Amino acid sequence: MRRAIITLLVVCQSAQALIFGGIALFLPLIRTDLGLTFGQAGTLAAASNLTYALMQVPSGFLADRFSPRTLFLIGLLGTNLLAAVFAVLSSYQALLVDQALSGFFRALVFAPGLLLISEQFPSDRRATAMGLYVAGGFSSNILLSSLGPWLVGPLGWRLLFALFAAAGLVALVLYRRAAGPAVPKPPAADPARIGDLPVLLRHRIVWLTGVIQFARLAVAQGFTFWLATWLVVDRGQSLAAAGLVVALGAAVTAPANYLGGLISDRLGRPLLVIGGSLAVLATGLALLTYLPGMPAVLMVVAMISVVVQVYFGPLFALPIAVLGAGRAGLLSGFGNFCANLGGFAFVYLLGAVKDVTGSFRAGFLSLAALCVVALVAVVLARPIVAAGTRPGPVPHPR
């Protein structure tokens, strides 16, 4: 039963990831159908990312305080119902509201889902569990990017979004049946409180990992969201060819997420995995728009895709390892809040820069510079991690 629950948690994560991935892949068609500028198209993702970011700390707090399973199920239900609504809307303003609400419910999936899958693993394999969880989203993108361009012709992007929503609802029902009804948390001797967050923010490791989180999702979403559009518009590729490139990226990203957490847990050196990944990303993003032909583009896209989320598990596990697991939800929520601020800012920024300059080059170079800033945060975090500080329970402000 444990393996079935783990599998279904990953499948649920994969199903809801189809929705965000579908917007990125089919963006050239959606933009043409609705007559959107590149900046407006970017706001469809940015609106979702903004509400998603703002909900991270509340979601983490609720996951610490109440049943994460209940929050997880509510989040999945809302996300998939809004995907079904997205399939029938025609107004840009209505689509924007739909995506803003979708971000709210996606936030109820993330932090509770991390806690649920971490419960299925020993405490010394937390990074492995978290890496496996996020790998699910990239696994679904392999299927989406491989088959989506071929299916969108006969079916249309609207019907595909309706199918994504149906798949997500089926996964929700299967997980609910396998896991059983949500069990309320027993009263805790030291219950989580919103006032715990200012106490956690006194620790430098929380801010340093927050900087790295900002860069992580700015790069991951900025690169993946605009990759297909860049290939179609700037490199003259067909949507089918762009989809295959995106599928190649997702195919190497999915196992790398799991392996990154596994290597970090085995070596006990999360900063090595994080810093090495950021160095490769900075190099790849700086080179990407200067490459002369598609073979070189494919090589660099594959290189970026291997490391773009390989440090997800180690990065989320790091502040928990330093500060303790008693406030894991709040720590994960704050980290993902910082990450989604980065995703929100740079998904929009790359579209806006394209509108102004006519090229994605400045946007990709800005992502490379952001990776360098995150590398500085890794260096500053080394003495804190090396000291092995592990304070007791976080005191409550009175």
Secondary structure, 3 states (H helix, E strand, C coil): CHHHHHHHHHHHHHHHHHHHHHHHHCHHHHHHHHCCCHHHHHHHHHHHHHHHHHCHHHHHHHHHHCCHHHHHHHHHHHHHHHHHHHCCCCCHHHHHHHHHHHHHHHHHHHHHHHHHHHCCCCHHHHHHHHHHHHHHHHHHHHHHHHHHHHHHHHHHHHHHHHHHHHHHHHHHHHHHHHHCCCCCCCCCCCCCCCCHHHHHCCCHHHHHHHHHHHHHHHHHHHHHHHHHHHHHHCCCCCHHHHHHHHHHHHHHHHHHHHHHHHHHHHHCCHHHHHHHHHHHHHHHHHHHCCCCCHHHHHHHHHHHHHHCCCCHHHHHHHHHHHHCHHHHHHHHHHHHHHHHHHHHHHHHHHHHHHHHHCCCHHHHHHHHHHHHHHHHHHHHHHHHHHHCCCCCCCCCCC
